[in-house]
Amino acid sequence: MKINRNKAFLFLWRSLVVVLVNIMILAMLLSGSARALSKYGSTGSEVTQIQQRLQELGYSPGNADGIFGTRTKNAVISFQRDYGLVDDGIVGQKTLEALGLTGGGGSGGGYNGFSETDLQLLASIISAEARGEPYQGQVAIGAVIMNRMAHPSFPNTLSGVIYQEGAFSCLYDGGINAAVADSAYQAAREAINGSDPTGGAVYYYNPAKTTNKWIWSRQVVAVIGAHRFAI
């Protein structure tokens, strides 16, 4: 009888160990795959980055102190509304991506395969070419550049498209040397991540300023701000 009790106890002990090990493994898997959301009450370095980015974009999250309080939540909600996101005040994956705080996995850098230098260059062109344009118009300029890279009639690199002879007037009139608007960085990130409000345009022009007769022959696919976008 005593032997049977010992066997039963040993069996129960082994079963308990197996259950505990499985629980630990499951917890590790969940912690590795489920990303914590930054929301009201959260603290830490990610909150600081969110606050700094919101400040750069002209929102008012309060001090970049790493504490997700009421002002930060309200700033996040305002940002989400402006960018067409669910305005719940919670910084999940989509909001992080819109803020430009998630890097891509490409080998060329942290922006969907593009480097920090590429982002700076694209933002500079957007800022110079779309100065005074609405935010969507800034994204559209970046999208045209990205579309050209994929088009057989243009170079297949970012720098190749931008420095193609005669492509962008700001390279010749000094506009490229002006300070880069904060919104241009965000617009560049959106364009790199595939946002294209033009629907595939590879040309754009301001009808009030252009003297190029050929560009008027192109099919217009979108009108954003003062620019017409064409294919």
Backbone bond lengths (Angstrom), bond angles and torsions (degrees), N, CA, C in turn:
res aa  C-N    CA-C-N  psi(-1)  N-CA   C-N-CA  omega(-1)  CA-C   N-CA-C  phi
1 M - - - 1.459 - - 1.528 111.24 -
2 K 1.334 115.28 -41.47 1.459 121.21 178.70 1.516 111.18 -63.70
3 I 1.335 116.86 -38.89 1.469 121.45 179.99 1.515 109.86 -63.99
4 N 1.325 116.23 -42.42 1.464 120.02 179.99 1.523 111.18 -63.48
5 R 1.362 116.14 -38.12 1.462 119.26 178.19 1.527 110.95 -64.79
6 N 1.344 114.95 -40.92 1.470 118.84 178.95 1.525 110.94 -62.75
7 K 1.330 115.95 -41.03 1.464 120.27 178.82 1.527 110.81 -64.33
8 A 1.327 115.37 -41.85 1.463 119.35 179.58 1.523 111.04 -64.43
9 F 1.331 115.75 -42.14 1.465 120.06 178.80 1.518 111.16 -63.18
10 L 1.348 116.09 -42.70 1.457 121.08 179.83 1.522 110.63 -63.77
11 F 1.318 115.97 -39.93 1.463 120.83 179.74 1.531 110.80 -63.91
12 L 1.353 114.91 -44.72 1.453 119.36 179.46 1.521 111.55 -64.61
13 W 1.334 116.29 -39.69 1.464 120.75 179.25 1.521 111.24 -63.42
14 R 1.323 116.46 -45.23 1.467 120.54 179.20 1.538 110.94 -63.73
15 S 1.326 115.77 -40.10 1.465 120.00 179.05 1.523 111.04 -63.12
16 L 1.336 115.43 -41.42 1.459 120.17 179.53 1.523 111.17 -64.32
17 V 1.328 116.26 -40.89 1.464 120.58 178.49 1.521 110.56 -61.97
18 V 1.337 116.01 -43.97 1.469 120.76 179.72 1.528 110.51 -60.84
19 V 1.338 115.69 -44.26 1.464 119.95 179.58 1.524 111.14 -62.50
20 L 1.326 117.58 -44.21 1.459 121.80 -179.75 1.525 111.51 -63.88
21 V 1.318 116.52 -41.06 1.473 120.39 178.29 1.513 110.42 -62.91
22 N 1.330 117.43 -42.82 1.466 121.14 179.75 1.528 111.54 -64.09
23 I 1.345 115.03 -39.38 1.463 119.11 177.93 1.522 110.71 -63.33
24 M 1.336 117.01 -41.20 1.461 120.60 178.97 1.513 111.68 -64.69
25 I 1.328 116.40 -42.23 1.470 120.45 179.24 1.513 110.29 -63.50
26 L 1.326 117.04 -43.95 1.464 121.10 179.53 1.525 110.87 -62.55
27 A 1.305 116.51 -41.65 1.468 120.40 179.19 1.526 111.09 -63.03
28 M 1.321 116.48 -40.07 1.467 120.22 179.22 1.521 110.55 -65.23
29 L 1.328 116.45 -42.15 1.462 120.15 -179.92 1.521 111.24 -64.36
30 L 1.322 115.70 -42.36 1.454 119.47 -179.44 1.514 111.70 -66.71
31 S 1.322 116.51 -39.40 1.466 119.15 -179.58 1.507 111.39 -69.16
32 G 1.327 117.39 -26.94 1.457 119.93 179.99 1.515 113.10 -82.31
33 S 1.356 116.45 -26.68 1.455 118.94 -174.78 1.514 113.16 -102.86
34 A 1.320 117.32 -29.23 1.458 119.57 -177.81 1.524 109.63 -93.23
35 R 1.308 116.52 113.99 1.444 121.67 -175.23 1.521 110.06 -82.65
36 A 1.312 116.37 131.02 1.457 119.91 178.76 1.527 109.48 -67.06
37 L 1.328 116.85 140.17 1.448 122.12 178.69 1.521 109.54 -92.70
38 S 1.330 115.90 140.28 1.456 119.74 173.82 1.522 107.54 -86.82
39 K 1.307 116.52 124.08 1.466 121.48 -177.95 1.518 108.60 -150.75
40 Y 1.326 115.44 -177.96 1.461 120.63 -178.66 1.535 110.40 -52.75
41 G 1.325 115.43 125.36 1.455 120.60 -179.01 1.512 114.02 99.15
42 S 1.358 117.13 -14.98 1.464 120.28 179.60 1.528 110.18 -72.13
43 T 1.315 115.78 153.24 1.461 121.42 175.61 1.522 109.05 -137.86
44 G 1.327 116.31 162.21 1.454 119.55 175.13 1.515 113.60 128.94
45 S 1.332 115.17 -178.10 1.464 121.58 -174.28 1.521 112.51 -66.80
46 E 1.348 117.19 -33.53 1.463 118.35 179.50 1.521 110.67 -65.80
47 V 1.323 116.78 -38.93 1.460 120.14 177.30 1.525 109.96 -61.29
48 T 1.324 116.36 -40.75 1.469 120.54 177.54 1.524 110.96 -59.89
49 Q 1.338 116.76 -44.37 1.460 120.78 178.86 1.524 111.23 -62.69
50 I 1.315 116.57 -40.59 1.467 121.01 178.50 1.523 109.93 -62.48
51 Q 1.324 116.39 -45.45 1.462 120.73 -179.87 1.526 111.32 -62.80
52 Q 1.327 116.88 -42.64 1.458 120.70 179.43 1.522 111.24 -63.56
53 R 1.330 116.01 -41.40 1.468 120.07 -179.53 1.525 110.77 -67.32
54 L 1.325 117.15 -40.28 1.459 120.59 177.63 1.528 110.60 -62.74
55 Q 1.325 116.76 -38.73 1.458 120.71 177.16 1.528 110.54 -62.46
56 E 1.327 116.71 -43.19 1.459 121.39 179.54 1.524 111.98 -60.31
57 L 1.333 115.82 -33.55 1.460 120.93 -177.20 1.526 113.10 -88.96
58 G 1.334 116.74 3.15 1.449 120.15 174.87 1.515 115.77 91.94
59 Y 1.323 116.64 12.41 1.463 120.11 175.81 1.537 108.71 -93.13
60 S 1.321 116.80 173.07 1.469 119.77 -174.39 1.523 111.47 -125.73
61 P 1.346 116.72 81.40 1.460 119.77 -179.20 1.520 114.04 -86.04
62 G 1.335 116.61 3.31 1.460 119.64 -173.81 1.521 109.91 87.98
63 N 1.306 116.88 -163.89 1.463 120.95 179.35 1.521 110.84 -67.16
64 A 1.326 115.76 146.69 1.465 120.28 176.31 1.526 108.50 -81.09
65 D 1.330 114.51 71.35 1.461 120.46 -173.78 1.527 113.66 -105.13
66 G 1.342 116.24 3.66 1.458 119.35 178.75 1.510 114.56 77.80
67 I 1.327 117.00 12.72 1.468 121.22 179.74 1.527 108.27 -115.33
68 F 1.319 117.03 118.26 1.460 122.80 -176.52 1.527 108.44 -84.64
69 G 1.343 114.88 88.68 1.457 120.26 -179.26 1.520 112.24 -102.49
70 T 1.328 115.38 -162.93 1.468 121.04 -176.13 1.520 111.96 -63.42
71 R 1.334 118.23 -43.33 1.466 120.75 -178.84 1.522 111.35 -64.18
72 T 1.315 115.88 -39.72 1.464 118.86 178.17 1.526 110.38 -66.17
73 K 1.321 116.31 -42.88 1.467 119.70 178.80 1.525 110.93 -60.37
74 N 1.333 117.07 -44.83 1.463 120.39 179.86 1.524 111.82 -64.20
75 A 1.344 116.28 -36.99 1.464 120.26 177.73 1.525 110.59 -66.16
76 V 1.321 116.11 -40.70 1.471 120.45 177.91 1.524 110.25 -62.68
77 I 1.334 116.87 -43.49 1.463 120.90 179.43 1.537 110.68 -61.09
78 S 1.319 116.70 -43.46 1.472 120.42 178.34 1.519 111.02 -61.97
79 F 1.337 116.17 -43.81 1.463 120.97 178.31 1.529 110.29 -61.47
80 Q 1.321 116.63 -46.27 1.460 120.96 -178.69 1.523 111.26 -60.92
81 R 1.319 117.21 -40.94 1.467 120.46 178.52 1.520 110.90 -64.24
82 D 1.329 116.70 -42.83 1.466 120.82 -178.94 1.520 112.08 -65.52
83 Y 1.333 116.61 -28.65 1.456 120.42 -175.87 1.529 112.95 -104.61
84 G 1.324 116.77 12.93 1.449 120.90 174.99 1.515 114.62 70.18
85 L 1.323 116.93 28.09 1.462 121.60 179.52 1.531 110.06 -100.66
86 V 1.325 116.29 165.85 1.458 120.22 174.27 1.522 108.39 -63.65
87 D 1.338 116.88 120.62 1.468 119.63 -172.67 1.525 110.84 -90.69
88 D 1.330 114.63 68.96 1.465 120.74 -179.50 1.519 113.25 -100.37
89 G 1.336 117.04 -2.90 1.460 120.06 179.54 1.513 114.14 75.35
90 I 1.334 116.79 8.25 1.465 122.21 179.80 1.529 108.62 -106.94
91 V 1.301 116.80 129.41 1.469 120.70 -177.95 1.520 108.96 -91.77
92 G 1.335 114.65 89.72 1.455 120.80 175.22 1.515 110.52 -93.29
93 Q 1.320 116.49 -164.64 1.458 121.35 -175.04 1.526 112.58 -60.73
94 K 1.341 117.40 -44.70 1.462 120.11 -177.33 1.519 111.80 -66.11
95 T 1.318 116.46 -39.77 1.462 119.14 178.25 1.519 111.04 -68.24
96 L 1.326 116.99 -39.52 1.466 120.07 175.81 1.518 111.20 -59.99
97 E 1.336 116.12 -43.10 1.464 120.03 179.64 1.519 110.79 -63.69
98 A 1.336 116.59 -42.23 1.460 119.73 178.67 1.530 111.69 -63.84
99 L 1.332 115.61 -33.06 1.461 120.34 176.68 1.522 112.35 -75.71
100 G 1.335 115.82 -13.45 1.459 119.82 -178.15 1.506 113.31 77.84
101 L 1.325 116.59 28.12 1.469 120.52 -176.97 1.523 113.24 -104.36
102 T 1.327 117.45 10.08 1.464 120.18 174.79 1.509 107.89 -119.79
103 G 1.329 117.29 125.68 1.455 121.13 -178.76 1.501 111.44 -84.66
104 G 1.328 116.03 150.88 1.456 121.18 175.68 1.505 110.77 -77.85
105 G 1.315 116.56 171.19 1.454 120.30 -176.06 1.501 114.72 -98.95
106 G 1.350 117.14 6.67 1.453 119.25 -176.91 1.509 111.79 -69.37
107 S 1.325 115.94 154.63 1.454 120.09 -177.24 1.519 112.04 -72.87
108 G 1.356 117.42 -18.44 1.451 120.19 -177.34 1.507 113.57 -79.62
109 G 1.315 120.88 -6.86 1.436 120.10 179.77 1.502 111.95 155.10
110 G 1.337 115.33 -167.60 1.444 120.41 -173.30 1.513 114.88 -96.04
111 Y 1.326 119.78 12.24 1.450 122.37 -178.60 1.520 109.74 -127.67
112 N 1.330 115.03 75.08 1.457 120.89 177.32 1.526 111.50 55.45
113 G 1.325 116.21 37.21 1.454 120.73 179.32 1.515 114.15 96.62
114 F 1.340 117.97 -7.10 1.453 121.92 179.61 1.529 109.50 -100.28
115 S 1.305 115.82 150.20 1.455 120.84 -177.42 1.524 111.45 -87.17
116 E 1.308 115.58 170.87 1.465 121.27 175.46 1.528 110.34 -60.73
117 T 1.328 117.00 -36.10 1.466 121.22 177.52 1.520 110.92 -64.71
118 D 1.338 116.46 -40.99 1.464 120.67 177.18 1.528 110.47 -60.97
119 L 1.330 115.71 -45.28 1.459 120.43 -179.82 1.525 110.05 -60.54
120 Q 1.318 116.90 -44.40 1.462 121.26 179.79 1.526 110.77 -60.71
121 L 1.336 116.62 -43.72 1.458 121.32 -179.35 1.527 110.68 -63.99
122 L 1.325 116.52 -46.53 1.462 120.36 -179.18 1.525 110.67 -63.78
123 A 1.327 116.56 -43.07 1.464 120.34 179.03 1.532 111.07 -62.19
124 S 1.325 116.58 -37.41 1.465 120.76 179.78 1.518 111.57 -63.72
125 I 1.333 116.15 -42.99 1.464 120.77 178.72 1.525 110.09 -66.55
126 I 1.323 116.57 -45.14 1.461 120.42 179.74 1.521 110.54 -59.33
127 S 1.334 116.36 -46.40 1.455 120.81 -178.31 1.522 111.32 -61.03
128 A 1.331 116.55 -41.89 1.459 121.14 -177.69 1.524 112.17 -74.45
129 E 1.331 116.87 -41.19 1.462 120.80 -175.15 1.529 112.58 -81.28
130 A 1.338 117.12 -24.93 1.469 120.15 -175.64 1.513 111.83 -116.13
131 R 1.317 117.59 25.27 1.458 119.90 -179.53 1.531 109.71 -62.19
132 G 1.329 116.11 128.07 1.454 120.41 -178.44 1.518 114.04 86.96
133 E 1.332 117.16 -4.91 1.462 121.03 179.78 1.531 110.42 -87.01
134 P 1.334 117.82 156.81 1.466 119.52 175.60 1.519 110.41 -64.96
135 Y 1.330 115.42 164.28 1.462 118.77 -176.77 1.527 111.93 -56.94
136 Q 1.330 117.26 -42.34 1.470 119.84 -179.96 1.523 110.95 -60.26
137 G 1.331 116.00 -33.85 1.462 119.82 177.40 1.513 112.18 -67.94
138 Q 1.324 116.57 -31.08 1.463 120.12 176.33 1.528 110.87 -69.38
139 V 1.333 115.74 -43.79 1.469 119.19 176.66 1.526 109.52 -60.56
140 A 1.331 115.86 -38.45 1.460 120.59 -178.03 1.527 111.81 -62.13
141 I 1.325 117.55 -40.25 1.468 120.38 177.38 1.529 109.94 -61.80
142 G 1.327 115.83 -44.57 1.467 119.17 177.49 1.513 111.41 -62.27
143 A 1.335 117.06 -38.42 1.461 120.78 -179.83 1.520 111.32 -64.64
144 V 1.324 117.03 -38.48 1.467 120.38 177.67 1.529 110.14 -59.85
145 I 1.312 116.13 -42.71 1.466 120.24 179.13 1.526 110.69 -63.48
146 M 1.328 116.97 -43.26 1.462 120.53 178.24 1.526 110.81 -65.21
147 N 1.335 116.73 -39.15 1.466 120.33 178.98 1.516 111.50 -64.97
148 R 1.317 116.71 -36.09 1.467 119.86 178.20 1.527 111.13 -64.23
149 M 1.312 116.36 -36.88 1.472 119.06 179.17 1.534 111.39 -60.79
150 A 1.331 116.44 -31.56 1.463 120.70 -178.12 1.525 112.35 -91.34
151 H 1.335 117.08 -4.17 1.468 121.78 -176.36 1.523 110.04 -94.82
152 P 1.339 118.34 137.15 1.478 120.39 -176.74 1.530 114.23 -66.37
153 S 1.316 118.10 -16.11 1.467 120.81 -178.48 1.523 113.30 -85.49
154 F 1.340 116.61 -3.15 1.461 120.40 -176.06 1.527 110.19 -127.82
155 P 1.338 117.36 162.93 1.472 120.11 174.46 1.524 110.22 -58.87
156 N 1.318 115.98 155.25 1.470 119.76 -176.00 1.526 113.46 -101.67
157 T 1.312 116.94 17.58 1.466 120.63 175.17 1.521 108.98 -124.84
158 L 1.318 115.81 156.62 1.462 120.26 -178.87 1.519 111.31 -61.95
159 S 1.309 116.69 -49.35 1.467 119.67 -179.27 1.524 110.84 -65.78
160 G 1.338 116.95 -34.90 1.464 120.53 178.36 1.513 111.94 -62.50
161 V 1.341 116.64 -43.06 1.462 121.00 178.44 1.524 110.66 -65.77
162 I 1.314 116.23 -46.73 1.465 120.26 -174.97 1.527 112.03 -67.75
163 Y 1.323 116.30 -39.97 1.461 118.91 -176.94 1.527 112.96 -94.56
164 Q 1.321 117.43 9.81 1.459 119.41 174.66 1.540 108.40 -60.30
165 E 1.316 116.76 135.12 1.459 121.12 -173.08 1.532 111.81 -55.80
166 G 1.307 115.08 126.38 1.458 121.21 176.18 1.510 115.69 77.94
167 A 1.323 117.61 5.02 1.464 119.93 -173.67 1.530 112.94 -72.69
168 F 1.327 117.08 -42.55 1.459 120.07 -174.74 1.525 110.12 -131.70
169 S 1.313 115.46 120.12 1.462 120.78 -175.04 1.522 112.60 -64.85
170 C 1.341 117.00 -26.50 1.472 118.94 -177.02 1.523 112.33 -64.22
171 L 1.328 117.10 -19.72 1.462 120.42 178.20 1.526 111.68 -74.26
172 Y 1.329 115.77 -16.56 1.458 119.89 -175.14 1.526 112.71 -112.50
173 D 1.328 117.07 -23.17 1.470 118.98 -178.47 1.517 113.08 -100.93
174 G 1.345 117.20 5.58 1.454 121.32 177.29 1.510 115.13 88.82
175 G 1.327 117.19 -2.54 1.453 120.21 -178.68 1.515 113.63 -61.43
176 I 1.329 116.25 -29.15 1.458 121.16 -178.43 1.526 111.78 -66.22
177 N 1.331 116.59 -18.91 1.466 120.65 -177.06 1.524 113.61 -86.96
178 A 1.306 116.93 -6.02 1.462 120.58 -179.94 1.526 110.13 -72.26
179 A 1.319 116.00 160.54 1.467 120.66 178.20 1.524 109.76 -60.42
180 V 1.314 115.46 140.81 1.465 120.96 -177.92 1.522 109.53 -84.79
181 A 1.325 116.13 127.57 1.466 120.88 179.09 1.521 110.18 -68.06
182 D 1.324 116.71 142.77 1.465 120.75 179.14 1.529 111.30 -57.25
183 S 1.327 116.48 -39.17 1.463 119.97 -178.43 1.518 112.13 -63.52
184 A 1.334 116.85 -25.49 1.464 120.06 -179.25 1.520 111.43 -67.61
185 Y 1.333 117.05 -32.67 1.462 119.79 177.09 1.526 110.44 -65.43
186 Q 1.327 115.63 -43.56 1.448 119.01 179.02 1.528 110.55 -65.96
187 A 1.325 116.48 -40.58 1.462 120.61 178.28 1.527 110.64 -61.91
188 A 1.326 116.13 -39.48 1.462 120.24 178.42 1.518 110.94 -63.42
189 R 1.326 116.25 -42.12 1.470 119.99 178.22 1.529 110.76 -61.78
190 E 1.331 115.90 -43.22 1.463 119.28 -179.49 1.519 110.90 -63.28
191 A 1.324 117.19 -43.54 1.460 120.81 -179.80 1.521 110.81 -63.51
192 I 1.325 116.27 -42.85 1.460 120.45 178.55 1.527 110.77 -62.47
193 N 1.321 116.40 -34.12 1.465 120.65 -179.62 1.518 113.41 -83.42
194 G 1.346 117.37 4.56 1.461 120.29 171.94 1.509 116.63 105.74
195 S 1.339 118.60 0.17 1.458 120.02 178.89 1.525 109.84 -69.94
196 D 1.341 116.92 130.45 1.457 120.92 -178.01 1.535 110.50 -144.56
197 P 1.330 117.77 88.80 1.466 120.12 179.12 1.519 113.33 -70.75
198 T 1.341 118.58 -6.81 1.465 120.87 -179.33 1.518 112.80 -87.87
199 G 1.317 117.59 -18.30 1.458 120.01 -178.15 1.519 113.84 75.97
200 G 1.344 116.15 29.31 1.463 118.89 173.54 1.516 116.01 107.20
201 A 1.315 118.52 13.21 1.467 121.66 -177.91 1.525 111.99 -65.67
202 V 1.333 115.04 146.80 1.469 120.91 174.65 1.534 111.25 -121.31
203 Y 1.333 116.47 0.59 1.458 121.87 176.23 1.531 109.25 -135.91
204 Y 1.305 115.59 156.49 1.463 120.32 171.80 1.520 108.20 -154.23
205 Y 1.330 115.52 154.45 1.461 119.10 178.72 1.526 109.38 -160.49
206 N 1.315 114.35 159.04 1.450 121.95 175.42 1.528 107.15 -100.90
207 P 1.328 118.52 109.80 1.467 120.42 -175.55 1.525 113.67 -61.63
208 A 1.324 116.80 -19.95 1.461 119.48 179.80 1.521 112.12 -81.82
209 K 1.320 116.84 -12.17 1.460 119.73 -175.03 1.536 114.17 -121.33
210 T 1.316 118.30 -28.99 1.456 119.41 -172.62 1.526 112.49 -71.34
211 T 1.323 115.62 143.72 1.472 122.22 174.60 1.516 110.39 -114.79
212 N 1.332 115.99 6.69 1.458 121.56 -178.63 1.524 109.55 -84.32
213 K 1.323 117.52 110.65 1.462 121.49 -178.04 1.524 111.65 -68.77
214 W 1.339 116.57 -31.75 1.470 119.78 -176.98 1.518 111.50 -63.27
215 I 1.326 116.79 -39.71 1.464 119.65 -175.85 1.517 111.47 -63.30
216 W 1.346 117.27 -27.11 1.465 120.23 179.42 1.524 111.77 -69.39
217 S 1.334 116.46 -16.54 1.467 119.51 -179.00 1.522 112.27 -83.47
218 R 1.318 117.45 -10.44 1.464 120.72 -177.52 1.531 110.22 -77.84
219 Q 1.319 115.72 148.89 1.464 121.54 -179.51 1.521 110.64 -73.59
220 V 1.307 116.68 120.32 1.461 121.93 179.28 1.528 109.34 -79.57
221 V 1.337 115.50 128.13 1.469 120.11 -179.29 1.527 112.19 -113.30
222 A 1.323 116.95 -12.37 1.466 119.65 178.89 1.525 109.41 -161.43
223 V 1.319 115.15 148.83 1.463 121.77 173.39 1.522 106.86 -126.24
224 I 1.327 115.45 117.37 1.470 120.89 -177.92 1.528 107.76 -132.55
225 G 1.320 115.47 118.83 1.446 118.79 -177.50 1.537 110.20 62.61
226 A 1.311 116.80 -132.44 1.451 121.21 -179.33 1.520 113.59 -88.98
227 H 1.333 116.54 -1.50 1.469 120.67 -174.92 1.522 112.89 -103.19
228 R 1.315 114.68 145.30 1.454 121.99 167.93 1.528 107.60 -105.50
229 F 1.312 115.80 137.07 1.453 121.34 -178.41 1.528 108.71 -113.06
230 A 1.316 115.37 133.62 1.466 119.45 -170.87 1.514 112.66 -137.80
231 I 1.336 114.65 167.42 1.464 121.61 177.05 1.510 109.71 -120.77
